[in-house]
Amino acid sequence: MTEAPDLSSGKTDTDENFPVASVLIHPRHRPVIMAFYRFARAADDIADNANANAEDKLHLLDRMHRGLFGLENGTDEANTLRLALAKHHLTTQHASDLLEAFRRDVVKLRTANWDELIDYCRYSAMPVGRFMLDVHGESHSTWPASDALCAALQILNHLQDCGKDYRALNRVYLPLDALGASGITPEALAEDKSSPALLGVIHSLAQRNAHLFTKASILSDSVRDTRLALDVAVIQSLAENLNTGLTSRDPLADKVHHTKPEALGLALLTTFRFFARRWLPKKPQHLTAQP
């Protein structure tokens, strides 16, 4: 029987598009965050392995689920996360929700429409933000803005990797109704360059994704923990900039990513604006007499 390590991609937190437990996060939170990340990375590797069959993948994901809840001696990642969550009095629900997304990745290769894409993000991305907020003891009132940001980040990733996902995994996250309305099929994603019709779909989806970033824009100011709030602000700034690029560029022909100097420059500018907004005294509001 195939085991989880057999399907490992070899990726680590340094290979992700956005930092995991960055230097901005307080060291006391990093062990449980890294346990959550390694659990998610292992499950993602299982779902994305092009050589394993669906039956083996689903068996391993179910084993991770049972290990997460202590129902059997699960995978190392599940056992480690279960203990870490218990130590910090954190729920297993967010990790369990992630497994639902990975199960879908195994058995569902197409996305019908935008609503279905958002529902996928409910399991693939939103639990990550909710987990991070729980780790820091933040109010659940921050969840809606966090959900919007996490969905926007996930959709950004889908747009960046739409060609690679199709060629490597025959997986299409771009809504089929949007492709069909432009008279194209998923096979268009196999090309080295987008057709004008496909490019129009990608640009339109990036523009729609920008509305999610707008909904998420209050999150950083809503988070009490200064380190986490700054981390959120930097991630949103970097991601919004990439999403703007996808409203005009072609992810099949171009690698829509930041260079290190670009990322550093944006991060520093965001940091300056963050502290100016958070710490500098606000201008007094002048009251006017009522007539």
Order of alpha helices (4+ residues) and beta strands (2+ residues): alpha-alpha-alpha-alpha-alpha-alpha-alpha-alpha-alpha-alpha-alpha-alpha-alpha
